[in-house]
Amino acid sequence: MHSFHYVRSATSLSSPYLMTVSQAGRTAPVESHFLVERDARTSSTIVHYVTAGQGTLWFDGMELPLAAGDLFVLPPGRAHRYGACEDDPFSLDWLVMEGGDSARLAEVVLEWGGPLFAGNPAETAHASLKNIFGQLQQSPPESAGVSKQLYGLLVDLLSWIGANFQSPSVAGRRSSIRRALAVIETGLGTTLSVEQLAEAACFSPTYFAKTFRRVLGMTPATYITHARIAAVKEQLIRSEQSLEGLSETWGFSSASHLIRVFKKIEGLSPGEFRRKSQWL
């Protein structure tokens, strides 16, 4: 079942001060093949809350799982797509906002902590969404009240981010990433998750992954893999440790997994590398 509220108003949309809703609705549940894809020409801020089911958001090179209770905020000018899980398609409460400071605030939300939120900030934003839906059903909608609720939704997210994570200055970002790198260096042989590294950096997992790639030019997973291969190369040169032992020491699931990853990165197998290194 799809429920939409179309509330475009030439008068309200002409205001440079008020935030407005161009579309809003409840979609519950979507079809299993449901997929939305938008390019960078999108001109509105989009807010979705997952009320039930599961799905996936693809944004800025990240693949983010969606579950009931998740909220995602997408500023204008950002390509994205999202789709439902075939086995458990999601239901959504959503709106499209424009005008006022909506684009700027949404961009700051994204830069500091978004696009994905869960727990208290998502629940608070969903409460705002439901209040906005109630105001939109009035005839005519009260423009100032809707704008106030939209502004509050974004500011509440920023307040939560500010209370839980560091300010993303350039120096602060690099210092935070260095703390995460220290965790990687000491834990190469263990299971390392984005959540664990983000905690060390005092960032949300989503913002950490984006900042890590911006600073180092690769994802955390790619960096960890290359660091592990560098450690394996050093051991291949300095020791006679078996591939089984090396795979266990440096966090690979098996010797065959190590061989496959090593060959993909170095262009030759660990055995070939070890033999060639003996002639250096």
LINZI-V693254 format. One record per residue. OMEGA is omega as a letter, one per 40 degrees, with the letter a starting at -180 (999 if undefined). NEAR is the number of other ideal C-beta (glycine too) atoms within 12 Angstrom. D_LAST is the distance of its C-alpha to the last C-alpha in whole Angstrom. Layout:
BEGIN
omega/near/d_last
OMEGA/NEAR/D_LAST
OMEGA/NEAR/D_LAST
END
This chain:
BEGIN
omega/near/d_last
i/12/69
i/16/68
a/18/70
i/22/70
i/28/71
a/16/71
i/31/73
i/23/72
a/23/74
a/11/75
a/14/76
a/29/74
i/24/71
a/15/72
i/18/72
a/14/69
a/17/69
i/28/70
a/39/67
i/40/68
i/44/67
i/32/67
i/26/67
i/39/67
i/31/67
a/29/66
a/31/65
d/23/65
i/25/63
i/32/61
a/20/61
a/17/57
a/12/56
i/26/57
i/21/54
i/29/55
i/16/52
i/23/53
a/13/51
i/15/51
i/11/54
a/23/56
a/22/58
i/31/59
a/43/58
i/39/58
i/46/58
i/40/58
a/41/59
a/42/58
i/30/61
i/24/60
a/29/57
i/29/54
a/39/52
i/29/49
i/39/48
a/25/46
i/31/45
i/29/43
a/21/40
i/31/41
a/21/42
i/33/45
i/25/47
i/38/51
i/26/53
a/26/57
i/26/57
i/37/55
i/44/55
a/47/53
a/48/54
a/40/53
i/35/54
i/28/55
a/21/52
i/33/50
a/19/49
i/35/49
i/26/50
a/36/51
a/27/52
i/32/54
a/27/53
a/18/54
a/11/55
a/20/57
a/28/57
i/39/58
a/32/61
i/40/61
a/34/63
i/39/62
i/44/63
a/36/62
a/42/63
i/35/63
i/33/65
i/29/65
a/24/62
a/39/61
a/27/58
a/21/57
i/32/57
i/41/55
i/23/52
i/26/52
i/41/52
a/38/49
a/30/47
a/36/48
a/41/48
e/47/49
a/39/49
i/42/50
i/41/52
i/29/53
a/17/56
a/19/58
i/36/57
a/34/57
i/23/61
i/27/62
i/42/61
i/34/63
i/21/66
i/36/66
a/39/66
i/22/69
i/27/71
i/40/70
i/29/71
i/18/74
a/28/75
a/36/74
i/22/76
a/16/79
e/10/81
i/15/80
a/29/77
a/23/77
a/30/75
i/18/74
i/24/74
a/40/71
a/31/69
i/22/70
i/36/68
i/44/65
i/29/64
i/23/65
a/39/62
a/42/60
i/27/60
i/31/60
i/41/57
i/33/56
i/22/58
i/27/56
a/31/52
a/19/53
a/16/54
a/22/51
a/32/48
i/27/47
a/22/48
i/32/45
a/13/45
a/13/42
i/13/41
i/21/42
a/29/40
i/20/37
i/22/38
i/31/38
i/36/35
i/21/33
i/25/35
i/36/34
i/26/31
i/17/31
i/29/33
a/35/30
a/21/27
a/17/29
a/22/30
a/28/27
a/22/28
i/18/31
a/17/33
i/29/34
i/20/37
a/32/38
i/20/41
a/22/39
i/37/37
i/30/40
i/20/42
a/29/39
a/35/40
i/26/44
i/38/44
a/37/45
a/31/43
a/38/43
i/38/43
a/38/40
a/37/38
a/34/39
i/40/39
a/37/35
i/23/34
a/22/36
a/27/34
i/25/31
i/14/31
i/19/30
i/24/32
a/37/32
i/25/31
i/21/28
a/28/27
i/34/27
i/28/25
i/25/22
i/29/22
i/35/22
i/34/19
i/22/17
i/30/18
i/42/17
i/27/14
i/21/13
i/29/15
a/34/13
a/21/10
a/14/12
i/17/15
a/12/16
a/22/19
i/18/21
i/29/21
i/18/25
i/20/24
a/36/22
i/28/24
a/21/27
a/23/25
i/36/24
i/26/28
a/29/27
a/16/30
i/17/28
i/24/25
i/16/26
i/24/27
a/37/23
a/28/22
a/20/24
a/30/23
a/34/20
i/19/20
a/17/22
a/23/20
i/25/17
i/12/18
a/19/16
i/23/17
i/38/16
i/21/15
i/18/13
a/29/11
a/28/10
i/14/10
a/17/7
i/20/5
a/13/6
a/9/4
999/10/0
END
